Amino acid sequence: MSRSKGSKYEKSGETFIEFTAQSIDKTRKVPNIELSRIIARTVINAEIDIIEKYIDDEAKIKEISLEFLNTIFSSYGA
């Protein structure tokens, strides 16, 4: 997703962000699609950063990703 410019997958990142935003928005107590898009973009970009940083260590990717997602979504919907 982060290096797809010029390829047939160039728009897949935005499609994935929109799908994720729609999913997030459905779970919010007070829906707000613009805020859900910001949350989706932030989470996806952070996950890409984690994958790129630990590309050769799958266990570390899982560990950091789970910790990140648990931290972000532990108070979600509040």
N, C-alpha and C positions, 0 to 999 in steps of 0.2 A: 504493500500500500504506500509506503513512503518513497519508493523509487520507481513508480509506474508511469511517470510522465512520458508521454509520447507512445505508450503502448496501448493495446486494446483494453488494458485494465485501469487506465488513467482515472476513470470516473468511479471505479469500484470503491475507493475510499469514502467518497461522499455518499454513495449508496449505502454502505455499511454504517456510516455515521447516522444517516437518516433512519435506517431500520432500528438502530440502537436507541436513538432519541425517541422514536415512537414507542418502543418497549418500555423505556424509562418513564415516559410521560403517562403511560397507562397505570403505573404503580404509584404515582404521586397522589397525595391527598388533595392537592389543588393543582390540576394540570396546568402546565405552562410550557408549550412546545419549544419556545425560544430558549428558555433555561435548560430544558432537557437536551437540546442540541449542544449547548455549551458543555454540559456535563458529559455527554457522549463523546464529543471531540476531545475533551480533556483526558478522559479515561483511555480512549483508544490511542491517543498520542503518547501517553505515559506508558502504556503497554508496549508500544513500538520501541520506545526508548529502552525499556527493560530488556526486550528481546535483542536489540542491537548491542547493548552493553554486555550481555551474558550469552551471546550467540553460541558459544562453544560449551555451555554448561546448562543443560536442560533442567537439572535438579534446582539450580540456582534461579532459573527463570520461573519455575513453578513456585518456589519458596517466596521470592520477592513479589511475584504477581499476586499470590494469595494474600500476603501481608498487606500489599497496597490496596487491593479490592476490599478486604475486610476493614481496613482503616477508613476508606472512602465511604463505604456503604453501611458502616456500623450505626450511624445516626441518620441514615437516609430516610426521607419522608417525614422528618420531624418538623 
